[in-house]
Amino acid sequence: MFHNFSASDNEQTCYVTVVTNSTVLSFTFEDSSNMITLTVDGSDETFGFCRIAIPRTLLEPEITVVIDAGSTETLYANYSLRDDGSYRWIYFAYQQTTHEITIIPESCLPLTLLALMFATFLCIVKNKQLSRDAY
């Protein structure tokens, strides 16, 4: 499936193209942090993949992909699949289920990963509390 999503920074609107065998449930671009977030869903039986064309004006040259705040392994990552000066194509795969995929500029990586890990920790604590309350 081919998907085109608009992503606006302060100066212009760009288009991000996503090719995937998963269903794209949501797409967001956060201008303040220069992060792209996708939520994808697919069958549990196969590997999912994404090939994404990102305008070079949208994200800094060095990026990384984090799936489910780091709790899901990013497979076969290639962040320099193709670059024509205007767009950079990246590729990665994952075990199919529902995932939140975050594409982060490397300059934001330490703080963003810390925030994602903290959010995951809070979700785990809340989930355990709810489990205890159910008994």
DATA-V589375 format. One line per field, one symbol per residue. ss: DSSP state (A for helix, B for strand, O for the rest). psi: psi as a letter, one per 40 degrees, with the letter a starting at -180 (. if undefined). A space follows every 50 residues. Layout:
ss = ???
psi = ???
//
This chain:
ss = OBBBBBBBOOOOBBBBBBBBOOBBBBBBBBOOOOBBBBBBBOOOOOBBBB BBBBBOOOOOOOBBBBBAAAOBOOBBBBBBBBBOOOBBBBBBBBBOOOBB BBBBBAAAAAAAAAAAAAAAAAAAAAAAAAAAAAO
psi = hhhhhihhaddihihhhhhieihhdihihhddefihhihihiieeiiiih hhhhhdediidhiihhhffeehhhifhhefdiheddihhiiiiihhahih hhhhiddedddddddddddddddddddddddddd.
//
